[in-house]
Amino acid sequence: MNFASRIALRQLTRVAPRSFSVLARQTTLAQAPRAAVCKVAFTQTRGLKTIDFGGTKEVVYERSDYPPAKLLETFKNDTLAVLGYGPQGRGQALNLRDNKLNVIVGSRKGASWDKAVAEGWIPGKNLFEITEACDKGTIIMNLLSDAAQSKLWSTIKPYLTKGKTLYFSHGFSVVFSDDTGVVPPKDIDVILVAPKGSGTTVRSLFLQGRGINGSVAVYQDVSGKAKERAVALGVAVGTGYLYETTFKQEVYSDLYGERGVLMGAIQGLFVAQYEVLRARGHTPSEAFNETVEEATQSLYPLIGANGMDWMYANCSTTAQRGALDWWKKFHDVSKPVFEELYESVANGTETRRSLEKNSQPNYRSELEKELKEIADHEMWRAGKAVRQLRPENIQAN
Ligand SMILES: NC(=O)c1ccc[n+]([C@@H]2O[C@H](COP(=O)([O-])OP(=O)(O)OC[C@H]3O[C@@H](n4cnc5c(N)ncnc54)[C@H](OP(=O)(O)O)[C@@H]3O)[C@@H](O)[C@H]2O)c1
């Protein structure tokens, strides 16, 4: 047994509870790193690949086809104006700067401005008020919050003159233009690169020499080069693989996913499972461990690495029987809620709600109340204590 498989087994036996005892015994090197031995079928033509995703062929662009010299050549006549220095603005601007492109930041004075100064952006040189950055930029990278994109649209629009490019990391503003008021002028390119993760990860993966996955889309191609420039820009801001999409598909899937399994549905499921365990007499630590800790520390990373099919094939026969019997029931009861959610995204209800709530004067205080309700829930308070007992958080005596 080599080092990798010893580590895999140690991880399984250390954090995995009962259901994984059989897995620990059964797992062999041949089974465990399936992802590593599984070959991806693709065909390549000049910078893009067509990859078979479970039977459907899709186009994917890869960072290695856009080396630094090509990026410098593509944007040699451009000034990239990144508006906003929130998670995305920061991550993308720093990556562009490290890629030696001509990048400036546009921000209002306040928290973001101060952070930018602290990270080496110099007022009057490469850090400006938003309008000045828009004036100087040839590619306007609108990474303000989605609500601010709508609020400041009439300020930004006059600077979007012929020949410039407007860039987003979310289809939100343009797709829901009836609600946001964001209608780009017809004589400019409009493109999108949406990293599949927070700006913090965009930056940290870049620093590790890796790239985050992202989506790329073109809304308007006036120059005839919008796609090529969008892909190059995607690589320049720090993505590794770029998947083709449209503005509409990007924003629908993103709003749906974060309200669903990524954040909304998962919190709902965690709480429901926890509450039943507590009502049936289980201690907070037991209820938390069986609901959240085992999921996030043991099973989800393994699902991420190998897939749910592998998980089902490699757990104890007892866990396997139960999961096989129950997943369809959860599917059947939750699918109507997912249908309702998708409809609420597609008909703009989610956008209107987000714009309305996020632009109220008491937005911060109301948000804090809602977040406090989650933080004060016994499950997440129990979680704090459980996390302190993780091996990495226990001080050696
Ligand atoms: N976060 C993600 O995971 C993620 C992933 C992919 C794409 N995106 C997209 O990337 C874009 C930026 O996201 P983000 O998470 O970085 O945004 P964010 O944290 O919500 O805000 C970004 C910036 O907007 C500025 N801002 C807010 N209201 C303003 C106003 N009224 N006037 C001027 N500036 C204002 C903030 O400045 P202050 O500090 O001064 O308030 C901050 O610099 C959005 O379109 C988002 O959907 C986000």
The ligand as an SDF file (V2000), in Angstrom:
LIG
                    3D

 48 52  0  0  0  0  0  0  0  0999 V2000
  -19.0130   36.5900   -4.4790 N   0  0  0  0  0  0  0  0  0  0  0  0
  -19.0690   35.5870   -5.3590 C   0  0  0  0  0  0  0  0  0  0  0  0
  -18.9820   34.4250   -4.9960 O   0  0  0  0  0  0  0  0  0  0  0  0
  -19.2270   35.8810   -6.8270 C   0  0  0  0  0  0  0  0  0  0  0  0
  -18.8790   34.8840   -7.7220 C   0  0  0  0  0  0  0  0  0  0  0  0
  -18.9860   35.1320   -9.0490 C   0  0  0  0  0  0  0  0  0  0  0  0
  -19.4730   36.3510   -9.4640 C   0  0  0  0  0  0  0  0  0  0  0  0
  -19.8440   37.3250   -8.5850 N   0  0  0  0  0  0  0  0  0  0  0  0
  -20.3400   38.6150   -9.0790 C   0  0  0  0  0  0  0  0  0  0  0  0
  -19.2700   39.5630   -9.0240 O   0  0  0  0  0  0  0  0  0  0  0  0
  -19.8030   40.8660   -8.7860 C   0  0  0  0  0  0  0  0  0  0  0  0
  -19.1570   41.4420   -7.5370 C   0  0  0  0  0  0  0  0  0  0  0  0
  -19.4000   40.5670   -6.4530 O   0  0  0  0  0  0  0  0  0  0  0  0
  -18.7560   40.7540   -5.0260 P   0  0  0  0  0  0  0  0  0  0  0  0
  -19.1150   39.5710   -4.2160 O   0  0  0  0  0  0  0  0  0  0  0  0
  -17.3340   41.1350   -5.1550 O   0  0  0  0  0  0  0  0  0  0  0  0
  -19.6410   42.0390   -4.5930 O   0  0  0  0  0  0  0  0  0  0  0  0
  -19.9320   42.7980   -3.2520 P   0  0  0  0  0  0  0  0  0  0  0  0
  -19.0550   42.3570   -2.1650 O   0  0  0  0  0  0  0  0  0  0  0  0
  -21.3700   42.6810   -3.0270 O   0  0  0  0  0  0  0  0  0  0  0  0
  -19.5730   44.3510   -3.6390 O   0  0  0  0  0  0  0  0  0  0  0  0
  -18.5180   44.7380   -4.4530 C   0  0  0  0  0  0  0  0  0  0  0  0
  -18.2320   46.2270   -4.3990 C   0  0  0  0  0  0  0  0  0  0  0  0
  -19.4140   47.0260   -4.6350 O   0  0  0  0  0  0  0  0  0  0  0  0
  -19.1930   48.2680   -3.9680 C   0  0  0  0  0  0  0  0  0  0  0  0
  -20.4440   48.9830   -3.7920 N   0  0  0  0  0  0  0  0  0  0  0  0
  -21.5840   48.5350   -3.2230 C   0  0  0  0  0  0  0  0  0  0  0  0
  -22.5390   49.5040   -3.2520 N   0  0  0  0  0  0  0  0  0  0  0  0
  -21.9550   50.5800   -3.8320 C   0  0  0  0  0  0  0  0  0  0  0  0
  -22.4070   51.8800   -4.1670 C   0  0  0  0  0  0  0  0  0  0  0  0
  -23.6510   52.2590   -3.9100 N   0  0  0  0  0  0  0  0  0  0  0  0
  -21.5370   52.7280   -4.7590 N   0  0  0  0  0  0  0  0  0  0  0  0
  -20.2800   52.3530   -5.0430 C   0  0  0  0  0  0  0  0  0  0  0  0
  -19.7870   51.1360   -4.7760 N   0  0  0  0  0  0  0  0  0  0  0  0
  -20.6140   50.2580   -4.1740 C   0  0  0  0  0  0  0  0  0  0  0  0
  -18.5610   47.8580   -2.6670 C   0  0  0  0  0  0  0  0  0  0  0  0
  -17.8780   48.9790   -2.1360 O   0  0  0  0  0  0  0  0  0  0  0  0
  -17.9410   49.3760   -0.5600 P   0  0  0  0  0  0  0  0  0  0  0  0
  -16.9200   48.5260    0.1380 O   0  0  0  0  0  0  0  0  0  0  0  0
  -17.5970   50.8190   -0.5700 O   0  0  0  0  0  0  0  0  0  0  0  0
  -19.3510   49.1060   -0.0880 O   0  0  0  0  0  0  0  0  0  0  0  0
  -17.5980   46.7510   -3.1150 C   0  0  0  0  0  0  0  0  0  0  0  0
  -16.3620   47.2960   -3.4790 O   0  0  0  0  0  0  0  0  0  0  0  0
  -21.3260   40.6830   -8.6690 C   0  0  0  0  0  0  0  0  0  0  0  0
  -21.8930   40.8700   -9.9430 O   0  0  0  0  0  0  0  0  0  0  0  0
  -21.4560   39.2380   -8.2580 C   0  0  0  0  0  0  0  0  0  0  0  0
  -22.7010   38.6730   -8.5760 O   0  0  0  0  0  0  0  0  0  0  0  0
  -19.6960   37.1170   -7.2700 C   0  0  0  0  0  0  0  0  0  0  0  0
  1  2  1  0
  2  3  2  0
  2  4  1  0
  4  5  1  0
  4 48  2  0
  5  6  2  0
  6  7  1  0
  7  8  2  0
  8  9  1  0
  8 48  1  0
  9 10  1  0
  9 46  1  0
 10 11  1  0
 11 12  1  0
 11 44  1  0
 12 13  1  0
 13 14  1  0
 14 15  2  0
 14 16  1  0
 14 17  1  0
 17 18  1  0
 18 19  2  0
 18 20  1  0
 18 21  1  0
 21 22  1  0
 22 23  1  0
 23 24  1  0
 23 42  1  0
 24 25  1  0
 25 26  1  0
 25 36  1  0
 26 27  1  0
 26 35  1  0
 27 28  2  0
 28 29  1  0
 29 30  1  0
 29 35  2  0
 30 31  1  0
 30 32  2  0
 32 33  1  0
 33 34  2  0
 34 35  1  0
 36 37  1  0
 36 42  1  0
 37 38  1  0
 38 39  2  0
 38 40  1  0
 38 41  1  0
 42 43  1  0
 44 45  1  0
 44 46  1  0
 46 47  1  0
M  CHG  2   8   1  16  -1
M  END
$$$$
